[in-house]
Structure formats: structure tokens, C-alpha cells
Amino acid sequence: MSNIILKLENISKSFDGVQALKDINLEVKEGEFLTLLGPSGCGKTTMLRIIAGMEQTDSGRIFLNTKNVTNEPANNRDVNMVFQNYALFPHMTVSQNIGYGLKIDKLPKNQIREKVAEMLKMVRLEGYEKRMPNELSGGQKQRVAIARALVKNPKVLLLDEPLGALDLQLRRQMQIELKSIQERMGITFIYITHDQEEALNMSDRIAVMRAGGFSQIGTPEEIYSRPKTDFVARFVGEANVLKAQAIENDHGILKVKIKGGTAKVFVRGKDVNPGDMVNIAVRSDSIYFPEEGSESCMEAALQAEEDNMSDTFCVEVKDKHFTAGMLRIVLETDDGKTIIASRHGIDSNLSVGDRIHIGWEPANAVIVDEEESDE
């Protein structure tokens, strides 16, 4: 994964005066699984279609294996694409669908049979050669579409939300299978999704997109644990973003003032001085909260001190509910900011209206740049 197989330079694209991509620069390594993650309308599909040659750029250049393919038609680019709706030929059998591209390339029939058989084994569909698409389940159709795209061994495979139409259980199963196929074949995958869990589970790197540009590109661990902006922190996983005022910086551990108390955060690559206002991002599952509420914040503070949480601040319990295997506690700070804390378990002794002190370990919080215009 040391060689750059795809390079985008200053790519921009507009539709009817609306800019879909803004000066995009991206390098993708050979054999890499790169995911484009972002909300609807952020430019993910436009970028994939430009790479595939289905859309032309307004400006910028595209290099595939160092060759400038910016003005090359789709059929002259060594890439293939898998769509969410499968796009199988309904009048062809599974074997005919998979081998269609090889037939167009006029390969000998025996070679086509060998390659189709190899792909059927790869996607675990041996024995389905003569089935028609309407005789397949959604997951089986998706396997056929993937096999058809892979049979020509493209340099880059583009996947536009290929699992979006599948139910949750099958989707998770197909995530494992897709990643396994990609690793075995060593083909570069560029994958589109708006599902954060999918991106974190499958990718070597994730490019988080917003409004036609990149908010952050990094490994799943970097994106999740060290988001650079408030948008990335909130979009990937469940993070709380709090405004705070810096009090002191003690060898990289920044003490900050939050309405109702204080907290600490490790400073990574940020120049922060006492008095500066900063945005602190902390995951809901990293927030400490007591099992029981106290009648006052004074009592809560004493309890927090006994629990060795010396840097905490006071909040009020507004709601609690169990969802997706986690208990979510909805809290409100003294200045009206909502905070979500979570832990495993179906319930706690906290009640709505309780005043409690919460806190976190400094390593579990990061300073993020402000990106969201509505914040």
C-alpha cells in the first residue's frame, strides 16, 4: 500500500451554479480500502462518477497509475463500479451477468467460464450459475454485482452505497465479506456510505466530506478518537461539543472552565493560551456519571471527589432511555447546553431532575475547530 494508484488534483464541479465539489485533492494508495463518508448532498457520488468518467470536471486533473485520465472516456479507465440497485441484466443468468464484460472484450469462451467460476467461488455462489436475477435474494444479487465488477480485475473498484438496500443483519454480514474479498484480491476499493459504523468497520482510511470538501481524512481510529472539527466529532459516533474557557496549560493538559465547574483535556497540536475560548469534544461513552443523583451540586461534588473525579461540573438529568444496547442519559448544563452520557446497562438509579457532577479523563477529550455554521 505504498504506491499511489489514484490522484485527484484540484477537482471542482458545479451543477446549475451550485458547487458540488470544491478544489478536491486526494491520493489513494494501491490496495487501500478508502471510504467517502458524509451526509446526503455532500458530493460523495459526484466524486465517484468523476473518477469513473461518468461526469466531467469543471477544473482539475485525475491520474490513474500516473496516467492523466481527466479527459478519457469511462471505457478507457481501468476502474469499475458497483451500484446500490445492483443493475443486473434481468434477462441473463448469474453466469451471463458476471461474464458479460469479458464477452464484450471478446475473451475465449473457456477463459470466460474459468473466470466466472473463480468469481462465483469468491462470492460463495457456486451452484447458482443458471439462476435468473429474480430468483435471488438481495444479498445474492449484490454478490453477483460485485463479482461482475471484479471479474475484469480493475485497478480501482468504486462502490456507491452497495449495501444500502439490505437489512441490518445482512448488511453487517456483507461488510465482513466485502472486506475479506478486498483483502484477498488486493484491489483498491473506494466506497461510499453515510453509515458511520460501516465506515469504521471496513476502512483503512476514511475521508469525511461536508459541503463538497473534506473535513478530515484519516484512519478510523484517528477519525473517531481525534476528530479535527465539531462536524466530524458529531457525525462520526456520538460526541458532545462544549464551549469552554482555557484556565491553564500544565505540560499539555489544559484545564478549562465550563459553566458549573472545570474539566481537563489533552492539547494535541493546538496553541491555546489562558483566557482563550475553545470547543471540547468528548464521546458520550467517555463521560463519567454517578449511579445515583444528589439533592444538590454541593453533595454531588463531594461524591465526585470521593470517586477521584476532581475536575467535574454540575448538570441536571433531563431524560434517560435505553437504545441500541446502551443507556443514554440526557443532561443539561447550567447554561442550557444538552449533553448525552451513555453506558452499557438497561437502567440506573438516576431520576429526572437529579443534580449530578460529570467528568471525563483528559485523554478522552479533544479540542476541535468550529466548522458548523449553525453552531
Helices and strands as residue ranges (DSSP letters): E 4-15, E 18-29, E 33-37, H 44-52, E 59-64, E 67-68, G 74-76, E 79-82, H 94-104, H 109-122, G 133-135, H 138-150, E 156-160, H 168-185, E 188-193, H 196-202, E 205-210, E 213-218, H 220-225, H 230-235, E 239-250, E 253-258, E 261-266, E 277-283, G 284-286, H 297-306, E 313-323, E 326-333, E 338-344, E 355-358, G 362-364, E 365-368
